[in-house]
């Protein structure tokens, strides 16, 4: 590996760290909202997956039994949290170091290491 390659990798690492810090600072203040398929429940969570609000439509109180409503709330919270996870994944997949997407490295570091192992 030559000096220029190392310099590029260092620049990539600095850029990746900058993006990660900016995302981490924004995440608690970024909100993600999900609504149940029938519109009975709407949930807002922060990028840090903090539950901010649950809204239950008035109709749901008359048309949905308590157990079903509880399931809808749980599923809708999970959907909102997945939106936050997707935002994090997009950041990681859109950030590369040395030509490798950070998201790929974090998902399967062994695969990356195998690329650098000498063939037998």
C-alpha angles and dihedrals in degrees: 000000000000130000093258091054091050091048091052091049091050091049090049090050093051091049091047092050091048092052091046093051092047090050092047090051092048098041099079089051097044115091129209122196131199131180127202115251093257094042094245095124133034121186133188123199132175124242085259087059093249110155106240105171144356118198120190116196114235091237090060091062089062102034106036126063119231096256093050091046090053090051091049091051092049094047092047092050089052090049092053091048090051089056088056090048091050091054090053091047091051090053092050094044091047093052120078135186118195091349094306122113109239090223091058092049092050093046095050116007091166091063090055092049091050089061089063097045114103113249115252 
